[in-house]
Protein backbone atom coordinates (compact mmCIF):
# COMPACT_ATOMS: atom_id res chain seq x y z
CA UNK A 1 0.00 0.00 0.00
CA UNK A 2 1.16 3.52 -0.80
CA UNK A 3 0.12 6.58 1.24
CA UNK A 4 0.24 10.04 -0.29
CA UNK A 5 -1.21 13.35 0.85
CA UNK A 6 -1.84 16.87 -0.35
CA UNK A 7 -3.48 20.07 0.90
CA UNK A 8 -6.52 21.86 -0.46
CA UNK A 9 -7.51 25.45 0.36
CA UNK A 10 -11.18 26.39 0.28
CA UNK A 11 -12.26 29.97 -0.38
CA UNK A 12 -15.82 29.87 0.99
CA UNK A 13 -17.52 28.51 4.11
CA UNK A 14 -19.35 25.90 2.01
CA UNK A 15 -17.36 24.76 -0.99
CA UNK A 16 -17.22 21.57 -3.05
CA UNK A 17 -13.76 21.48 -4.64
CA UNK A 18 -12.91 19.10 -7.46
CA UNK A 19 -9.77 17.23 -6.36
CA UNK A 20 -9.87 14.55 -9.06
CA UNK A 21 -6.66 15.71 -10.71
CA UNK A 22 -4.68 15.69 -7.44
CA UNK A 23 -6.01 12.23 -6.54
CA UNK A 24 -5.19 10.93 -10.04
CA UNK A 25 -1.64 12.28 -9.68
CA UNK A 26 -1.31 10.50 -6.33
CA UNK A 27 -2.55 7.27 -7.92
CA UNK A 28 0.04 7.63 -10.70
CA UNK A 29 2.83 8.17 -8.15
CA UNK A 30 1.62 5.15 -6.18
CA UNK A 31 2.81 2.73 -8.84
CA UNK A 32 -0.17 0.37 -8.47
CA UNK A 33 -1.41 -1.17 -11.73
CA UNK A 34 -4.74 -2.56 -10.54
CA UNK A 35 -6.21 -1.88 -7.14
CA UNK A 36 -8.21 0.47 -4.99
CA UNK A 37 -7.78 4.15 -4.21
CA UNK A 38 -9.07 5.27 -0.82
CA UNK A 39 -9.45 9.03 -0.22
CA UNK A 40 -9.84 10.27 3.36
CA UNK A 41 -9.98 13.70 5.00
CA UNK A 42 -8.99 13.79 8.69
CA UNK A 43 -11.40 16.58 9.60
CA UNK A 44 -14.75 16.70 11.39
CA UNK A 45 -16.20 19.54 9.32
CA UNK A 46 -15.13 18.44 5.84
CA UNK A 47 -15.88 15.35 3.80
CA UNK A 48 -15.18 13.76 0.46
CA UNK A 49 -17.52 12.33 -2.16
CA UNK A 50 -17.74 11.19 -5.77
CA UNK A 51 -20.39 12.84 -7.92
CA UNK A 52 -20.88 14.58 -11.25
CA UNK A 53 -18.01 16.84 -12.17
CA UNK A 54 -18.97 17.80 -15.73
CA UNK A 55 -21.54 20.43 -14.73
CA UNK A 56 -20.43 22.76 -11.90
CA UNK A 57 -24.09 23.45 -11.11
CA UNK A 58 -24.32 19.99 -9.52
CA UNK A 59 -21.73 20.91 -6.87
CA UNK A 60 -23.47 24.24 -6.25
CA UNK A 61 -26.81 22.44 -5.91
CA UNK A 62 -25.33 20.04 -3.36
CA UNK A 63 -23.89 22.97 -1.40
CA UNK A 64 -27.15 24.94 -1.36
CA UNK A 65 -29.54 22.07 -0.72
CA UNK A 66 -27.50 20.61 2.12
CA UNK A 67 -27.61 24.14 3.53
CA UNK A 68 -31.40 23.98 3.41
CA UNK A 69 -31.51 20.52 4.98
CA UNK A 70 -29.07 21.51 7.74
CA UNK A 71 -29.20 25.32 8.14
CA UNK A 72 -26.37 27.12 9.90
CA UNK A 73 -28.76 29.09 12.11
CA UNK A 74 -30.59 26.11 13.65
CA UNK A 75 -30.80 25.69 17.43
CA UNK A 76 -27.65 23.66 18.10
CA UNK A 77 -26.06 22.98 21.49
CA UNK A 78 -22.44 23.03 20.27
CA UNK A 79 -21.11 26.48 21.26
CA UNK A 80 -18.55 26.79 18.46
CA UNK A 81 -21.22 27.70 15.90
CA UNK A 82 -20.40 25.04 13.33
CA UNK A 83 -22.71 22.15 14.23
CA UNK A 84 -24.24 22.33 10.77
CA UNK A 85 -20.78 21.59 9.37
CA UNK A 86 -20.40 18.51 11.57
CA UNK A 87 -23.82 17.20 10.52
CA UNK A 88 -23.11 17.75 6.81
CA UNK A 89 -19.87 15.78 7.25
CA UNK A 90 -21.84 12.93 8.83
CA UNK A 91 -24.17 12.96 5.80
CA UNK A 92 -21.37 13.04 3.19
CA UNK A 93 -18.72 11.05 5.05
CA UNK A 94 -14.96 11.54 5.50
CA UNK A 95 -13.87 9.08 2.80
CA UNK A 96 -14.59 7.43 -0.54
CA UNK A 97 -13.04 4.70 -2.68
CA UNK A 98 -12.51 4.30 -6.40
CA UNK A 99 -10.96 1.57 -8.54
CA UNK A 100 -7.50 1.81 -10.06
CA UNK A 101 -7.13 0.17 -13.46
CA UNK A 102 -3.97 0.11 -15.57
CA UNK A 103 -2.31 2.53 -13.15
CA UNK A 104 -5.04 5.15 -13.48
CA UNK A 105 -8.03 6.27 -11.47
CA UNK A 106 -11.03 4.51 -13.03
CA UNK A 107 -13.99 6.84 -12.52
CA UNK A 108 -17.12 6.95 -14.64
CA UNK A 109 -17.32 9.38 -17.53
CA UNK A 110 -19.07 12.13 -15.55
CA UNK A 111 -17.62 11.42 -12.11
CA UNK A 112 -15.25 13.59 -10.10
CA UNK A 113 -13.91 13.46 -6.56
CA UNK A 114 -14.84 16.42 -4.38
CA UNK A 115 -13.50 17.74 -1.11
CA UNK A 116 -16.64 19.00 0.65
CA UNK A 117 -15.81 21.99 2.81
CA UNK A 118 -18.51 22.90 5.32
CA UNK A 119 -16.61 25.25 7.68
CA UNK A 120 -14.22 27.25 5.56
CA UNK A 121 -12.32 28.90 4.31
CA UNK A 122 -9.62 26.54 5.53
CA UNK A 123 -6.67 24.48 4.43
CA UNK A 124 -7.51 20.78 4.51
CA UNK A 125 -5.36 17.68 4.37
CA UNK A 126 -6.35 14.92 1.94
CA UNK A 127 -4.91 11.43 2.49
CA UNK A 128 -4.79 8.99 -0.42
CA UNK A 129 -4.05 5.28 0.03
CA UNK A 130 -3.53 3.14 -3.06
CA UNK A 131 -3.65 -0.61 -2.54
CA UNK A 132 -2.98 -3.33 -5.10
CA UNK A 133 -5.50 -6.13 -5.60
N, C-alpha and C positions, 0 to 999 in steps of 0.2 A: 504494500500500500504506500502511496505517496501523498504527503500532506503539503499543501501550498496555501498561501493566504495573500490577500490584498485588502486595501482600504478603499472605501467609497465615501464621498462627501455629499450629503444631501443639501439642498438649498432652500427647502420649504419644510414646514412642520410635518405635513403629510405629502409623501413623495414616493411614487413607484419609479425606480431607476433600473433601466435595462442593463444588466451586468453580464449578458450572454457572451460578449466578446472576451471579457476578462476571464470568465469561467472556461471558455474554449481554449484560451491561451494556457491556462493552468493545466487543462487536460493534455494539451500538446506537450507541455514540459514534463508531464508525469510519465511519459514513455509507455503507457499501457495501450496495447492494441485493442483488446476487447475486454470490457468490464463495466464498472458502475462508477458514476461520478456522484458524490454526495456533497451537497452545498449546505453549510450551516452558518448562522450568524449568532454569536455568543452575546446576545442582547435581549433584554426583556421588553423593549419597546420598539423592536424592529423584527421583521420576519423575512422570509424568502418564499417565492412561489414561481410556478411555471404557468404562463398564460399567453394570450395572443400578443405578439409584439409588432405585427405589421401595421396596425392602426393605433396610433397613440391615444385615440379617444377611449379605447378599452381601459387603459391604465387610469386615465382621468375619471372614467365612470366608476371604477373600483374605489378609487380614493374618495370620491364624493358620496357614493352610496354607503360605503362603510361608515362614513361620517354621519350619515343619517341614521343608520342602524345603531351606532354607538356614538352619540354626540358628546363633544368635549364638555359641555356645560351641564351634564347630568349630575344628579346628587350622589356623588361618590364619597366614600369614607377616607380614602387615601389622600393625605394632606398635600402631597407633592403637586397635585393638579394634572397628572397625566394618566389617570386610571383608564381613560378611553384608549390610550396607546397600548397599555398592557392587555386590555380585552381584545383589541384588534390583532395583536400578536398571537393571542390564544386562538383566534379564528383562523388566521393565515398559517401560523406555525413557524418555527425557527429554522426549518430545513426542508430540502427537497432532494430527490434523486433523479438522475437521468442516465440512460445507457451511453456507453462509449463503444463505438464500432469503428474498426480500422483506424484507431488512434484519434478519432474525432468525436466530439459531442454529437449525439444522434437524437436531435430534437425533431419534432414534426415541422412541417413546412411553415406554419404560422406561429410556432411557439418561440418564446423567449423566457429567459430567467430574470426575475425582478427582485431586487432588494426593496422591501416594503418599509419605508420609514414612516413612523407614526408620531415621533416626538423630536423632530428636527428643528432647525438644521443641526446636523451632527456629522462626525466622522465615524464610520462603522467598519468593523473588521469582518471580513468574509473568509471563512475557512473552507477549503476544497480538499476532499479526500478522493483519490482515484484508486480503485481496487481492481485488480485483474479477476477474471472469472476462473 
